[in-house]
């Protein structure tokens, strides 16, 4: 695809001219007046600007699809001419040696930095450069006049890929030999390298062969960890690179390598990444209990699957290196449980002729009766090589009845594993059934479809049982929810979900679930016991909560309580208050014709208003309440506001007007 894409791109570039709206960087740069650093995307993905025209004279071979990018060291032959008369002003061919420069760093005129970035090794192209992409209005006397249009015939001979790893020219990697594949080392993985170190004057200071380095782990007596990790994580398997390292990223001002590198010296390392030992989790639970480290890559991409017949070469040693099982060849069918879980799980991740190591500390995973391997103290290391395997018929190629038969086989094996305590192996079988019948709506046979759905429900229930035994409570709830989605009153699913909730101390939901089960099965003793346990747990939780809140309340009670502050009255009522302080109390119930200074409260020792005549009509009540509203510059209440009218009917206000306002 890449080759085809590049071929189409090059074909379109023969006569490509940008629109007038394209931004143009001002030219006029000679060889020692470079342009600003251009980015990879500018040189690689942006079409050539107006002012640079490219014509391909000779196509590059199809195998040479890669193009140089900014920072690469390119080597070219060229012939430069003035477009006006065709006269040659410079030629590397006449000198008999190629011209080498770093692309995108401004070491040459802009037309070259932009044009050469579009070439491939072996390609010959003719570039016509407008003055702004050549030497500008000043030219390069005496051979190149000002404002001259130039033509260059350029052949790209080779280029070395360079990578400024930290972006400050502190560590610059130049690829000498391309690697294979696409994988690069990650943190925690092991690599095997050969390296030679030099000073800038060529003095050899370091040489190592088959050096094993774990990425991200300190490695004494070598370069700083950050430098080593950065360099190796940028390489592929079988890649060779030359790395120029400045003092800050090498051995600093103090020097290193037992004095062979003086303080403040830069170093150059030639590094070959010989092997990449990929580390992967192969455990059934994906809990990193079984980590496979690839020692030698296998062939192709196919791997054994369930029920494949495999032939392995196996040996086992202890953590101290002592031999526990001598190297031997074994044959078995995957998934039938003849061997330990370590072998059953690992073989599913092996390619033909691949060699790996698997370390394990759990006897339940590595104990193997047929190999004669029993419980050991400490860690054991399995060395495994897949000699050959023969795969069974793949599921996508099976008929509906064949899929049902495979599921029945898995179910039977899962039951055997569960009964013998091999819960992880059982879970692998049940999960295979659940995944196999995840979507059967397109099945044609209705009977087989119904059977498949029922088997999936049973598989989810059995998965929940396995996860209960393994104490994976989140997975238990997930499995039970899958069952309850199609059968919301399934007692086993409800009960196992309640067990998971109980372990999470969610007593409220446990009690509700148990009540739901007891409505269906009132005599279920296991559920009754679980309910009683939840009640006790809830009681204990309540006791703890009460004690906690009691302590919090006692602490709050010890805090100082501020004295009450005097009531604040809005400033707009100040004048009103001064006037009302000298007046007698207002009779709220007085009519318009009555005096506002009636002495209704005379002789009352408790200050309470006397009872008033209930025969007063509603109009007089409204008028009386209107007095207060008018004095406070408020709208009087409507006549139909009965609750407010009754409230004011009972209020005979006594004292200063501030109390009237407050009421």
N, C-alpha and C positions, 0 to 999 in steps of 0.2 A: 504493500500500500504506500509506504514511504517513497519507494523508488518511483512509482507511478505518479505520486503527487509532485515530486521534484521534477519529473520529466515534463509534466504539464506546466509547472511554474516557469521552467526555463524556456519552454516554447513561447509562453506569453511574454517573457521578458525581452525577446528579440527586438520588438518594436514598441515596447511599453514607454509611454511618456506620461508623467503625472499632470494632473490638472493644475491650473494657475493658482488654485487656492492652497496648494501644498506649501507648508512653511519651509523656507530655505535659510540655512545657516550661512552668513556672509563668508565669502571665500577669500582668496588672496593669500593663502598660506604657502610658504615655501617649505622645503624639507625640514628646516629646523624651527618652524613656527606652526606647530600642530594645532589642529582643531581640538575642541573640548571632547573629553571621552564620550563616545556614543555608546548607548546600551545595546545589549544583544538583540532586543526586539526591534530597535531602530534599524539595525543593519540586516536583520534576518527576515523580518516579516513585513517591513515597510517597503513598498516599491521604490525603485530609483527615482529621485526627484527630477523635475524638469531642469535641464542643464546637464544631465548625464544620460547619454544614450549608449546602449550596449547591443552589440551584434556578435553572435556566437560564430566563430570561424571554424572551430573543431569541437565537437561534442565530447564530453568526458565519458569514459566507460560506464555502463549501467551499474556496475558494482561499486563505483565511487559515488555514493549518493550523499555523503556527508559534506557539509560546508563549514568553513571556519567561522568562529565567533570572536567577539571582542576579547583581547588578551592572548589570542593564539599567535604563535610565531610562524609566519608564512614565508615561503621561499618561492620566488617567481623569476622568470625571464621576461624582459619587456623591450619594446622598441618605441621611442617617443618621437612624434612628428608634429610640425606646425600644420594645421589644417589648411592655412592660406596657400602655401606653396609645396607642401608635402616633404619639406626638408627634415632630415633626422637631426635632433638636437641631443639625444642620449640613447644609449643601447647597452644593456647588460650582455647581450649576445656578442657584441664586438669586444667587450672586456673578457669574455670567456668564463664568467662566474655569475651565479645567480645572486639576486638581491634579496636580502632577508630583513624583515621588519616585524614589529608587533602590531597586530591589527587593532584599530579603534583607539589607539593611544596618542594620536596626533603626530606620529613620527613622519608621516607623509602627507601629501595634499589630500583634501577632503574627497576628491573624486576617486582616489585609490582606496581610502578607508571604506567608502560606501560600495564601490564597484567590486573589489576583490572579495568582499563578504558574500557576494552572490555566486561565486565560482565554486567548482569542484575540481579535485585533483585530476590533471590530464586535460582539462578544458583550456582552449585558446579563445580569447574574446577580444573584440576591438571596442574600446571606449572612446567616445567623443565627449570632451569636457568643455563646458562653457567657462569663461574666465573666472567666474566666482567659485568654481570648483577646481581651478588650477592655480595660477599664480596671480590672479587678480589684475588690477590696473597698474601695479608696479612691475609685473613680470619678473624675470630672472635674467637680467642682462649678463653677458651680451647676446646669449643665444635665444632667449625668449622675450619678445617685446611685451609691453603692457597690453592688457585686454585681448590677449591672444587665445584663440580656441585651439585646443590640443587634441591629438589622437594618440592613444596608446594601444599597442597590440601586446596583450599580457597572457602568459601561460603560467598557470598555477602548478608548480612542481610538487610541493608538499606543504604540510603545516603540522605543527606540534600544538596539541591542545593544552592550554595553560589555564589554571584556575587559581584565582586569588582567594584562598580559603577563608581568611578572616576579614577581607575587604580593606586591608591597610598595607598590603605588600609585605606583611610579616612572614607569611607562609605561602609560597607560590608553587603550585604543582604543575609539572609539565608531563603529559602522557607520552611515553615513549612507545608503548605497545598497548593497543586496545585490549580490554578484557572481554570475557565471554558472558553471555546471559544478561540478566537485568538485576539480579540480587546484589545488594550491598550489605556489609556488616551492620548489625544493630547492637545496642547496648546489651551486654550479657553474653554475646556470642563469641566464639573463639575463631581466631584466624591463624594461619601459618604463613610466615613471611621470610624472605631472604632480604638482607639489606647491607649496604656498604656506605659508610660515611666518610666525607672528605671535608677538609678546609677549603677556602676559596682559592688557595694556591695549589690545590691538587693533592695535598698531603692526606694520606689515608689515616683515619683515626678510629674507625669502627668497622667490624665485619662480623656478621652473624648469619647462620644458616638454620633453617627449620625452627625459627623462633616462634613459640606459641604465645599469643597475646589474647587476653580476654578483654573485649572492648568495655571501657568504663571502669576497669579495675587498675589500681596502682601497680606500676611495674618499675621496680627500682633499678638503678644503673643504666637507664635509657633516657630518651627524650621525655619532657614533661607530658603528663597524661592527656591534657587537653590537646596538645599538638598531635600526639599519636592517634587519639580517637578521631580527631578531625580529618587527618590524612587518610586513615584506613577506612573510615565511613564514606569516603568519596570514591573508593576504588571498587572494582569488580574482580571476580576471580580471574586469575592469570594475567591481570593487568600489571604493566611495569611503568613506573613513574620516577621522574627526577624532581626532588622537592628541595627548593632553596628556602632555608630557614634563618631568619634574622635572630640576633642574640636574645631578644625578649621572649622568643618562642623556643629557644634552644637551651643553652646552659647559662645564660645571663652573664653578669659581671664576674661571677665566681669561677666560671669554667666548669669542666666536668670530664668524665671518662678517665679518671685517675690522672688528671693533668694533661692528657693528650689534646684537649680543647682548651686553649687559653681563655681568660675572661674577656667578655665583650666580642667574641668571635662568632661570625656567621658560619653555618655548616650547610653542606649539601648532601642529601641522602638519595641513593638509588634504591628503590623498594620494589619488590615483586611479591604480589599477593598470590601465594601458591595454592592455598586451600581456604575455603570458607566453611566452617563447621556450624551449620545451622542448628539451632536448638529449638525444639517444638514440644508442646505439651500433648502427650498422646493418651492421657488417662481418660477413662470413661466418664468421670465426673468433671473433667476439665478443671481440676483443682491443683494441678502442677505436682501431683504425687508421683507421676512418671514423666520424666523429661528425657527426650531422645536427642542425642547429639550425633549428627551425621559425620562420619569419619571419611567415607568415600562415596561419591555420587553414584547413583545407579543409572540404568539405561531407560530411555523413553519417559513416559509420564504415567503409565498404567500402574495400579496398585491392587493387591488382593482385596476382595470384598468378603462379605459373610458367606460361609460355606465353600470358599475357595480351597483347593488342595495346595499346600505350600511345602517347600523343602528349605530348611534353614540350617545354617552352620552356627552352633551356639557354644559359648564357653562362659563360665562364671568365675569371678574372683572376688575376694573380700576387699574391704576398703583399704586394708594394709598391703594389698597386692598378692596375697596368698591365693593359690588356686583352690577353688571349691568344686568346680565341675570342669573336667577336661574338655577340650574342643571335640564336639561330636556333631553328626548330621542327624536331623530328625525330620520326620514327615508327619503331617496331621492335617485335618480338615478344620478350617477356622470356624469358631463359634460353637463347637460341640463340647468344649470344656475339658479336653484331654490334658491340657497343660495349664500353667498358672495364668493369672490375669495379666501379668506383665507381658508375656509372649502374645497372648490373645489380643491385647490392645495395640502393641507395637507393630505387629505384622500388618495391620491395616494401613500403616503409614510408610511402608517400605516399597521402593521400586526394585525391579530385578537387578541383582548384583550390587545393591546398595549395602554398605556396611555402617553400623551405628553402635553407639554405646548407650545403655540405659541404666541410670543409678536409682536405687530404691532402698528405703529404710523400713518399709512396712512388711512384716512377714506374711500378712494376709494376701499381699500382692505377688510375692515372689516364690512362696513355698510351692515346690513342684515334686510330687511323688515319683513321676516317671523319670525325671532327671536325677532323683536322689538328693534333692536340695531341701533341707529342712531349715528351721528357724536358726538364724545366726545373730551374733552380737554385732551391732553396728550396721554399716552400709554394705550392700553388695552391688557389683557392677556386672551387667550382662553385656557381652560382645556378640552381636547378631549380624549375620550376613544372609540376605535372601538369595538363595541359589536359583530358585525357579518357583513358578506358581501357575496354576490353571484355574481360571475364573469360571464360575457357574454362569448360567443364563442370566442376563441382566433384567432387572424388574421391568424396565420400560418396554422390554420385548416379550413380556409374559402375557398370557391370556388372563381373563378375569378368574377363571377356575384355578389356574396355576398360582395366582397371587393369593387366593384363599388357602391353597395347600401349603404355601410357604408360611403364611401367617399361623396356620395350625401347628406347623413344625416349630416355629419360634415360641408359640404359647406353651407347648409341651416342654421344651428346653428351659424356658423361663421358670416354669413351675418346679422343675428339678433343681435348678440353681437356687431358687428361693428357699426350698425345703432344706437344702444342704448348707445354707448360710452364705452363699455367694451372691449377695444382694446386688453388687455392681454388675455382674454378668447377667443376672435376671433382668435388671433395669435396662440393659442394652437390648435384650430381646423384646421387652414390652415397648420400648421406645421405637424399635423398628416397626412394630405393628401399628402404633399410633401414627407414625409418619407415613407409613405405606397407605393407610386408609384415611388420610387427612381430607381428601376430597374425592368422593366416589359418585357425585351427582351425575356424571356423564356415563356411568355404567349402564349397559343395555339390559342386562338380566336383573329384574327387580328382586328376585329371591337372593341372588348373590349380593346385590347392593344392600339389602336389609341385613344380611349376615355380616357383611363387612362393617356396617355401622355398629352392630352389636359387639363385634370383636374389638373395635376401637374403644368403645365405652368400657369394656372389660379390661383392656390394656391400660387405659387411664386409671382405673381403679387399682390395678396391680402396681402401676407406677407409684401411686400414692402410698401403697403399702410398703414398697421398697424404700421410698423416701422417708417414711415414718421410722423405719429401722435405721436409716442412715442419719436421722435427725436433721433433715433438710426441710425445714418447716415452710419456707416460702414456696418451694417446689410442691410440697404436699397440697397447699391451698390452690396452687395453679392447676394441678391434676384434678382435684376435686371440683373446681369451678368448671373445668371442661366437661365433667360428667353431669353436673347439675344444670348446665346449659341445655342439655337434651332431656334430662330427667330430674326435675327440681325436687323430687321427694325421695331420691335414692338414699336409703338409710346408711349404707356403707360410706358413701361420699360425705354425707352430713357428719357422720361420726368421726371419720378421719380428719375432716376439716376442723371439727371441734377439738380434737387432740392437738392439732397445730396451734389453734387459738389459745388453748390452755397453756401450752409451752411459751407462748408470747404474752401470757398473763392478761389476756383480753377476756376477763371473766364475764362481762356483760353479754358479749356475743356467744360465749360458751353456753351460758344459761338459756339464752333464746334458742340456740340450736338444739340443745337437749330437750327443751319443751316441745319443739317441733317434732323431734324423733319420738318422744313419748306419746304424742297424740296418735302416731301410727302404730307404735309397738309399746304399749303401756308396761309390759312385763320385761322389757329389756334391762337386765341387771347391770350390764356394763355401762349403759348410758346413765342409769340412776346413780351409780358410783361416781361417774365423771361429774354429774350435776352436783352431788354432795361435795365433792372436792372443790368445785368452782365456788359453791356457796361459802365454804370455809375460806377460800382464797379472797373472795370479795369482802368477807367480814374482816379479815386481817388488813386488807387494803384500806377499808373504811376506818379501822382503828388507827392506822398510821396517819391517815389524812386528818382525822380529828385531832390527834396529838400535834400535828404540824400546824394546823390552823389555830389551835390553842396557844402554841408558842408564839405564833405571829401576832395574835390578838393581845397577848400579854406584853409583847415588845411595843406594840403600838400604844397601849395604855400608859406606858411609862413616858411617852413623849409629852413635852409641855404643851398646854392648850392656851392659846393667846386670849387676852381679855377682849370682851366684846367692844366693838368700835361704835361711836355715836352714829346715828342715822344721818346719812347725807341727803340734803335737800337740793334739788336743782336750783341754780342761781336765779332763774327767772321768777321764782316764787318768793325771793327775799322781801320785796316790798309788800307783798300780800301778807306775809307772816307778821311783819312789823305792825301792820294795821290791825290784823285780826287778834293779836295778843292783847290789845286794849279793849276789845269788844266782848259782849256777853256771848254765851254759847248760842249757836244757831239751832233753831227748831226746824228739824228736817221736814216735819209734816206741816209747817205753816203754809197758809194759803197766801195768795198775792195781797189780800187786804189786811192780813195780820202783821203785827209789828215783828221785825226780825230780832228784837231784843226781848222777847217774851221770857219771863222768869219761870219756866216750866220746871226747873230743877231745884227751886228754892226749898230749903229744908231737907233735902235728901242727904243723909250722912254718908251713904256708901257711894255717892256719885253716880248711881244708876238712873237712867231716865224713867219717869213714871209711865204707867200704861197709858196708851192713847186710845182715843175713841175709834173703835173698829167700824163705825158707821160712816167714816169719811169715804168719799167716793174716790174712784181711781184717778179722776182728773186732778183732785187736790194732791194725791200722791205724786203724780207726774210733775205737777208744778213745784212741789216741795223739793224733789230731787233735782229739779231744774235749777234751783237756787245754788246748790253746790256746784253743779256743772258750770253754771254761768260764772260764779266767783273764781273757779279754777281755769277759766278760759277753755272749757271742754264742750264737746257736743252733748246735749242732753240725750238720755236713752230714749229709744222709741217707745211709744205707748204699749206696743204689743210685746215688749221684752219683759215677760212676766217674772222670770226668776230674779232679774236685777231689780225690778220694781218692788218685789216682796222683800228683797234684802234691804233696800233703802227704807222700806216701810217700818222695819224693825229697828233701824238705827237712828237713835237720837244722840247726836254727837255733842259731846261736852268738852270744853277745854280749848286750847289754842288751835289755830287753823292748821298747824303742822300735823296734829292728830287727825284732822279731817282729811288731809292729803294722804296720810298713811293709811287710814281706813279705806 
